[in-house]
Amino acid sequence: MSLENLLFIGTKKHVRAVRKADGVEVWTTEFPVGFLTSGSGLVTLLCEGGKVYAGVCGHLYALDAARGEILWHSDLKGLGYHHLILATASQSGQGAAPHIQALQAQAVAALAAINAANASATAGSGS
């Protein structure tokens, strides 16, 4: 199955892959529970290059996106057990950036239309 057909969900101590078409579960990976006794267990995800990177309670995991197998783990010593924010600088890992850029372009276009309408109304009123 193509990775583009999967949706990855991070929830307390789990990452789950489901098919976008029908929501059927493809795999679930559960993280060791020992370190989840402190913190919320919120799982943040970044998908890139056939891997799902999962941050949870100060730990970072790399999973095989097709199978859910844990490839490696880092306990990020000295950083605490807070939520992780994952990011990448590569073009293929832009995440929400294209969507955000499209929304920003729409907002700029809407503002320009409002400004043009206001200018037209002002010119038409003779002020």
C-alpha positions in Angstrom: 0.0 0.0 0.0 1.2 3.5 -0.9 2.1 5.7 2.1 0.1 8.5 0.5 -3.0 6.4 1.2 -2.3 6.3 4.9 -3.3 8.7 7.7 -1.1 8.6 10.9 -2.6 9.3 14.2 -0.7 10.0 17.5 -2.6 9.4 20.7 -1.6 8.6 24.3 1.3 6.1 24.0 0.3 4.9 20.5 0.8 5.7 16.8 -1.8 4.3 14.5 -1.9 4.1 10.7 -5.3 3.9 9.0 -6.3 3.8 5.4 -7.6 7.2 4.2 -10.3 5.6 2.1 -12.1 3.8 4.8 -10.4 4.3 8.2 -9.4 0.6 8.5 -6.4 0.2 10.7 -3.2 -0.9 9.0 -0.9 -1.0 12.1 -0.6 0.3 15.6 2.6 0.8 17.6 2.4 1.1 21.4 5.3 2.8 23.2 6.7 1.5 26.5 4.5 2.7 29.3 7.2 3.2 32.0 8.1 6.8 31.0 4.4 7.8 30.4 3.6 8.0 34.1 4.6 11.7 34.0 3.2 14.0 31.4 0.2 13.7 29.2 1.5 11.1 26.7 0.7 13.4 23.8 2.3 12.0 20.7 3.4 14.5 18.0 4.2 13.2 14.5 6.3 14.1 11.5 6.2 12.0 8.4 9.0 12.0 5.9 11.0 9.7 3.8 9.1 6.5 4.6 9.4 7.1 8.3 7.0 8.4 11.0 8.9 10.3 13.7 7.0 10.3 17.0 7.7 12.6 20.0 6.2 11.6 23.3 7.1 12.8 26.9 10.7 13.8 26.0 11.4 10.7 23.9 11.8 10.5 20.1 11.1 7.4 18.0 11.5 6.7 14.3 9.0 4.2 12.9 8.8 2.5 9.6 5.8 4.1 8.0 4.6 1.0 6.2 4.9 -1.4 9.1 5.0 0.6 12.3 8.2 -1.1 13.4 10.3 1.0 15.8 13.6 1.7 13.9 15.3 3.7 16.7 14.7 5.6 19.9 16.3 8.5 21.7 15.4 9.5 25.2 16.7 13.1 24.6 18.5 13.2 28.0 18.4 16.5 29.8 15.5 17.9 27.9 12.7 16.9 30.3 9.4 15.3 29.6 7.6 18.1 27.8 5.8 18.0 24.4 8.1 17.8 21.4 7.6 19.9 18.3 9.1 18.2 15.3 10.3 19.9 12.2 12.4 19.4 9.1 14.1 21.8 6.7 13.8 19.6 3.6 11.5 20.3 0.8 9.8 17.0 1.0 8.9 17.5 4.7 7.1 20.8 4.4 4.2 19.5 6.3 1.5 22.2 6.6 3.6 24.9 4.9 2.0 24.7 1.4 -1.5 24.9 3.0 -0.5 27.8 5.2 1.0 29.6 2.2 -2.2 29.1 0.3 -4.3 30.5 3.1 -2.0 33.5 3.4 -2.4 34.1 -0.3 -6.2 33.9 0.0 -6.1 36.4 2.9 -3.9 38.8 0.9 -6.3 38.6 -2.1 -9.3 39.1 0.2 -7.7 42.2 1.8 -6.8 43.6 -1.6 -10.5 43.2 -2.7 -11.7 44.9 0.4 -9.3 47.8 0.0 -10.3 48.1 -3.7 -14.0 48.1 -2.8 -13.4 50.7 0.0 -11.4 52.9 -2.4 -14.2 52.7 -5.0 -16.9 53.6 -2.5 -14.8 56.5 -1.2 -14.2 57.8 -4.8 -17.9 57.4 -5.6 -19.1 59.4 -2.5 -16.9 62.4 -3.5 -15.0 62.5 -0.3 
